[in-house]
Amino acid sequence: MGFIRYQQERLAARLLRWQFEKNGEPVPDDNQLARRARIIVDDAHRIAKERGKNVMAILKDMVGDLRKR
């Protein structure tokens, strides 16, 4: 895994943790959080490839969508 990908996964995990805490939900353990972050980053890369959009903007949108759930 490259440095940038690693940083994206760490950012996604932090955003997920923050979202769980903000919603008053129990925060999953670190392994589950890392797995979810990896899935989100994979999806963001797939969307970026299809639409030509910035991966970081997509990550923010995806985590923002979690707020609405």
N, CA, C and O atoms as a GROMACS GRO file, in nm:
protein
  276
    1MET      N    1   0.086  -0.117   0.000
    1MET     CA    2   0.000   0.000   0.000
    1MET      C    3   0.090   0.123   0.000
    1MET      O    4   0.188   0.130   0.074
    2GLY      N    5   0.055   0.218  -0.084
    2GLY     CA    6   0.132   0.340  -0.094
    2GLY      C    7   0.102   0.437   0.019
    2GLY      O    8   0.004   0.422   0.091
    3PHE      N    9   0.188   0.535   0.032
    3PHE     CA   10   0.176   0.633   0.139
    3PHE      C   11   0.044   0.709   0.131
    3PHE      O   12  -0.023   0.727   0.232
    4ILE      N   13   0.007   0.754   0.012
    4ILE     CA   14  -0.115   0.834  -0.003
    4ILE      C   15  -0.237   0.750   0.030
    4ILE      O   16  -0.329   0.797   0.097
    5ARG      N   17  -0.240   0.628  -0.017
    5ARG     CA   18  -0.352   0.538   0.011
    5ARG      C   19  -0.364   0.515   0.162
    5ARG      O   20  -0.474   0.517   0.217
    6TYR      N   21  -0.251   0.494   0.228
    6TYR     CA   22  -0.249   0.475   0.373
    6TYR      C   23  -0.307   0.597   0.444
    6TYR      O   24  -0.386   0.584   0.537
    7GLN      N   25  -0.267   0.715   0.400
    7GLN     CA   26  -0.318   0.838   0.460
    7GLN      C   27  -0.469   0.854   0.436
    7GLN      O   28  -0.541   0.899   0.524
    8GLN      N   29  -0.515   0.816   0.318
    8GLN     CA   30  -0.659   0.824   0.288
    8GLN      C   31  -0.737   0.731   0.379
    8GLN      O   32  -0.844   0.768   0.429
    9GLU      N   33  -0.686   0.610   0.401
    9GLU     CA   34  -0.755   0.516   0.489
    9GLU      C   35  -0.755   0.565   0.633
    9GLU      O   36  -0.854   0.549   0.704
   10ARG      N   37  -0.646   0.624   0.676
   10ARG     CA   38  -0.642   0.678   0.813
   10ARG      C   39  -0.740   0.793   0.828
   10ARG      O   40  -0.809   0.803   0.930
   11LEU      N   41  -0.748   0.880   0.728
   11LEU     CA   42  -0.843   0.991   0.732
   11LEU      C   43  -0.986   0.938   0.736
   11LEU      O   44  -1.068   0.987   0.814
   12ALA      N   45  -1.016   0.841   0.652
   12ALA     CA   46  -1.151   0.783   0.650
   12ALA      C   47  -1.185   0.721   0.784
   12ALA      O   48  -1.297   0.735   0.832
   13ALA      N   49  -1.090   0.652   0.846
   13ALA     CA   50  -1.113   0.591   0.977
   13ALA      C   51  -1.140   0.699   1.083
   13ALA      O   52  -1.229   0.683   1.167
   14ARG      N   53  -1.064   0.807   1.079
   14ARG     CA   54  -1.086   0.916   1.176
   14ARG      C   55  -1.223   0.980   1.155
   14ARG      O   56  -1.294   1.010   1.252
   15LEU      N   57  -1.261   1.000   1.029
   15LEU     CA   58  -1.392   1.057   1.000
   15LEU      C   59  -1.504   0.964   1.045
   15LEU      O   60  -1.605   1.010   1.099
   16LEU      N   61  -1.486   0.834   1.024
   16LEU     CA   62  -1.587   0.738   1.069
   16LEU      C   63  -1.598   0.738   1.222
   16LEU      O   64  -1.709   0.739   1.276
   17ARG      N   65  -1.484   0.738   1.290
   17ARG     CA   66  -1.484   0.739   1.437
   17ARG      C   67  -1.557   0.864   1.488
   17ARG      O   68  -1.640   0.857   1.578
   18TRP      N   69  -1.525   0.978   1.427
   18TRP     CA   70  -1.587   1.104   1.466
   18TRP      C   71  -1.738   1.096   1.445
   18TRP      O   72  -1.816   1.142   1.529
   19GLN      N   73  -1.779   1.039   1.333
   19GLN     CA   74  -1.922   1.030   1.301
   19GLN      C   75  -1.995   0.941   1.400
   19GLN      O   76  -2.105   0.975   1.444
   20PHE      N   77  -1.936   0.828   1.437
   20PHE     CA   78  -1.997   0.740   1.536
   20PHE      C   79  -2.010   0.811   1.670
   20PHE      O   80  -2.115   0.805   1.734
   21GLU      N   81  -1.903   0.878   1.713
   21GLU     CA   82  -1.906   0.949   1.841
   21GLU      C   83  -2.009   1.062   1.840
   21GLU      O   84  -2.081   1.082   1.938
   22LYS      N   85  -2.016   1.134   1.729
   22LYS     CA   86  -2.110   1.245   1.717
   22LYS      C   87  -2.254   1.196   1.726
   22LYS      O   88  -2.339   1.263   1.786
   23ASN      N   89  -2.282   1.081   1.667
   23ASN     CA   90  -2.417   1.025   1.668
   23ASN      C   91  -2.448   0.948   1.795
   23ASN      O   92  -2.559   0.897   1.811
   24GLY      N   93  -2.351   0.939   1.886
   24GLY     CA   94  -2.373   0.868   2.011
   24GLY      C   95  -2.381   0.717   1.995
   24GLY      O   96  -2.436   0.648   2.080
   25GLU      N   97  -2.326   0.668   1.886
   25GLU     CA   98  -2.326   0.524   1.859
   25GLU      C   99  -2.195   0.463   1.909
   25GLU      O  100  -2.093   0.532   1.916
   26PRO      N  101  -2.197   0.336   1.944
   26PRO     CA  102  -2.072   0.271   1.986
   26PRO      C  103  -1.973   0.265   1.870
   26PRO      O  104  -2.010   0.231   1.758
   27VAL      N  105  -1.850   0.299   1.898
   27VAL     CA  106  -1.745   0.299   1.795
   27VAL      C  107  -1.695   0.156   1.778
   27VAL      O  108  -1.658   0.092   1.877
   28PRO      N  109  -1.693   0.105   1.656
   28PRO     CA  110  -1.641  -0.030   1.632
   28PRO      C  111  -1.494  -0.039   1.672
   28PRO      O  112  -1.425   0.062   1.682
   29ASP      N  113  -1.446  -0.162   1.695
   29ASP     CA  114  -1.304  -0.177   1.728
   29ASP      C  115  -1.218  -0.134   1.610
   29ASP      O  116  -1.268  -0.115   1.498
   30ASP      N  117  -1.089  -0.119   1.636
   30ASP     CA  118  -0.998  -0.065   1.534
   30ASP      C  119  -0.995  -0.148   1.407
   30ASP      O  120  -0.985  -0.092   1.297
   31ASN      N  121  -1.003  -0.280   1.419
   31ASN     CA  122  -1.001  -0.365   1.300
   31ASN      C  123  -1.124  -0.343   1.213
   31ASN      O  124  -1.112  -0.332   1.091
   32GLN      N  125  -1.241  -0.335   1.274
   32GLN     CA  126  -1.363  -0.311   1.197
   32GLN      C  127  -1.362  -0.172   1.136
   32GLN      O  128  -1.404  -0.154   1.021
   33LEU      N  129  -1.313  -0.075   1.212
   33LEU     CA  130  -1.305   0.062   1.162
   33LEU      C  131  -1.211   0.069   1.042
   33LEU      O  132  -1.241   0.135   0.943
   34ALA      N  133  -1.097   0.001   1.050
   34ALA     CA  134  -1.001  -0.001   0.939
   34ALA      C  135  -1.061  -0.069   0.817
   34ALA      O  136  -1.039  -0.026   0.704
   35ARG      N  137  -1.137  -0.176   0.839
   35ARG     CA  138  -1.200  -0.247   0.727
   35ARG      C  139  -1.302  -0.158   0.658
   35ARG      O  140  -1.307  -0.151   0.535
   36ARG      N  141  -1.385  -0.089   0.738
   36ARG     CA  142  -1.484   0.002   0.680
   36ARG      C  143  -1.416   0.116   0.606
   36ARG      O  144  -1.460   0.155   0.498
   37ALA      N  145  -1.308   0.169   0.663
   37ALA     CA  146  -1.234   0.278   0.597
   37ALA      C  147  -1.177   0.230   0.465
   37ALA      O  148  -1.181   0.303   0.366
   38ARG      N  149  -1.124   0.107   0.462
   38ARG     CA  150  -1.068   0.052   0.339
   38ARG      C  151  -1.175   0.039   0.232
   38ARG      O  152  -1.151   0.069   0.115
   39ILE      N  153  -1.294  -0.004   0.272
   39ILE     CA  154  -1.405  -0.018   0.177
   39ILE      C  155  -1.444   0.119   0.122
   39ILE      O  156  -1.467   0.133   0.002
   40ILE      N  157  -1.452   0.218   0.209
   40ILE     CA  158  -1.488   0.353   0.165
   40ILE      C  159  -1.384   0.409   0.069
   40ILE      O  160  -1.420   0.469  -0.033
   41VAL      N  161  -1.257   0.390   0.098
   41VAL     CA  162  -1.151   0.439   0.010
   41VAL      C  163  -1.154   0.365  -0.124
   41VAL      O  164  -1.136   0.427  -0.229
   42ASP      N  165  -1.178   0.234  -0.120
   42ASP     CA  166  -1.190   0.159  -0.246
   42ASP      C  167  -1.304   0.215  -0.331
   42ASP      O  168  -1.288   0.237  -0.451
   43ASP      N  169  -1.418   0.239  -0.267
   43ASP     CA  170  -1.533   0.296  -0.339
   43ASP      C  171  -1.500   0.435  -0.393
   43ASP      O  172  -1.537   0.468  -0.506
   44ALA      N  173  -1.432   0.515  -0.313
   44ALA     CA  174  -1.396   0.651  -0.356
   44ALA      C  175  -1.305   0.646  -0.478
   44ALA      O  176  -1.320   0.726  -0.570
   45HIS      N  177  -1.210   0.553  -0.479
   45HIS     CA  178  -1.120   0.541  -0.594
   45HIS      C  179  -1.197   0.495  -0.718
   45HIS      O  180  -1.171   0.543  -0.828
   46ARG      N  181  -1.290   0.403  -0.699
   46ARG     CA  182  -1.370   0.355  -0.812
   46ARG      C  183  -1.454   0.469  -0.869
   46ARG      O  184  -1.462   0.486  -0.991
   47ILE      N  185  -1.516   0.547  -0.782
   47ILE     CA  186  -1.599   0.660  -0.826
   47ILE      C  187  -1.512   0.765  -0.895
   47ILE      O  188  -1.551   0.821  -0.998
   48ALA      N  189  -1.395   0.791  -0.839
   48ALA     CA  190  -1.305   0.890  -0.899
   48ALA      C  191  -1.263   0.848  -1.038
   48ALA      O  192  -1.252   0.930  -1.129
   49LYS      N  193  -1.238   0.720  -1.055
   49LYS     CA  194  -1.198   0.670  -1.186
   49LYS      C  195  -1.312   0.686  -1.287
   49LYS      O  196  -1.289   0.722  -1.402
   50GLU      N  197  -1.436   0.658  -1.243
   50GLU     CA  198  -1.551   0.667  -1.332
   50GLU      C  199  -1.587   0.812  -1.366
   50GLU      O  200  -1.621   0.842  -1.480
   51ARG      N  201  -1.579   0.899  -1.266
   51ARG     CA  202  -1.628   1.036  -1.284
   51ARG      C  203  -1.519   1.141  -1.298
   51ARG      O  204  -1.548   1.256  -1.331
   52GLY      N  205  -1.396   1.102  -1.273
   52GLY     CA  206  -1.286   1.198  -1.283
   52GLY      C  207  -1.288   1.301  -1.172
   52GLY      O  208  -1.246   1.415  -1.192
   53LYS      N  209  -1.335   1.263  -1.055
   53LYS     CA  210  -1.346   1.354  -0.942
   53LYS      C  211  -1.232   1.327  -0.843
   53LYS      O  212  -1.170   1.221  -0.848
   54ASN      N  213  -1.206   1.421  -0.756
   54ASN     CA  214  -1.101   1.411  -0.655
   54ASN      C  215  -1.140   1.309  -0.548
   54ASN      O  216  -1.252   1.312  -0.497
   55VAL      N  217  -1.048   1.219  -0.513
   55VAL     CA  218  -1.075   1.114  -0.414
   55VAL      C  219  -1.108   1.174  -0.278
   55VAL      O  220  -1.199   1.126  -0.211
   56MET      N  221  -1.038   1.277  -0.236
   56MET     CA  222  -1.063   1.336  -0.104
   56MET      C  223  -1.203   1.397  -0.098
   56MET      O  224  -1.270   1.385   0.004
   57ALA      N  225  -1.246   1.462  -0.204
   57ALA     CA  226  -1.381   1.519  -0.207
   57ALA      C  227  -1.486   1.408  -0.198
   57ALA      O  228  -1.588   1.424  -0.131
   58ILE      N  229  -1.461   1.297  -0.264
   58ILE     CA  230  -1.554   1.185  -0.260
   58ILE      C  231  -1.558   1.126  -0.120
   58ILE      O  232  -1.666   1.093  -0.071
   59LEU      N  233  -1.442   1.112  -0.054
   59LEU     CA  234  -1.439   1.060   0.082
   59LEU      C  235  -1.523   1.147   0.175
   59LEU      O  236  -1.602   1.096   0.254
   60LYS      N  237  -1.507   1.277   0.163
   60LYS     CA  238  -1.585   1.369   0.248
   60LYS      C  239  -1.734   1.354   0.220
   60LYS      O  240  -1.814   1.354   0.314
   61ASP      N  241  -1.770   1.342   0.094
   61ASP     CA  242  -1.912   1.324   0.058
   61ASP      C  243  -1.966   1.194   0.115
   61ASP      O  244  -2.078   1.190   0.168
   62MET      N  245  -1.888   1.086   0.104
   62MET     CA  246  -1.934   0.956   0.150
   62MET      C  247  -1.953   0.955   0.301
   62MET      O  248  -2.052   0.901   0.351
   63VAL      N  249  -1.860   1.014   0.375
   63VAL     CA  250  -1.874   1.019   0.520
   63VAL      C  251  -1.988   1.114   0.556
   63VAL      O  252  -2.060   1.089   0.653
   64GLY      N  253  -2.004   1.221   0.480
   64GLY     CA  254  -2.115   1.312   0.504
   64GLY      C  255  -2.249   1.244   0.484
   64GLY      O  256  -2.346   1.274   0.554
   65ASP      N  257  -2.255   1.151   0.388
   65ASP     CA  258  -2.378   1.076   0.366
   65ASP      C  259  -2.412   0.988   0.486
   65ASP      O  260  -2.529   0.958   0.511
   66LEU      N  261  -2.310   0.946   0.560
   66LEU     CA  262  -2.336   0.865   0.681
   66LEU      C  263  -2.412   0.945   0.784
   66LEU      O  264  -2.489   0.888   0.862
   67ARG      N  265  -2.393   1.075   0.787
   67ARG     CA  266  -2.463   1.161   0.882
   67ARG      C  267  -2.613   1.157   0.859
   67ARG      O  268  -2.692   1.167   0.953
   68LYS      N  269  -2.652   1.142   0.734
   68LYS     CA  270  -2.794   1.146   0.699
   68LYS      C  271  -2.864   1.016   0.731
   68LYS      O  272  -2.987   1.011   0.732
   69ARG      N  273  -2.789   0.911   0.758
   69ARG     CA  274  -2.850   0.780   0.786
   69ARG      C  275  -2.895   0.769   0.928
   69ARG      O  276  -2.948   0.666   0.968
   0.00000   0.00000   0.00000
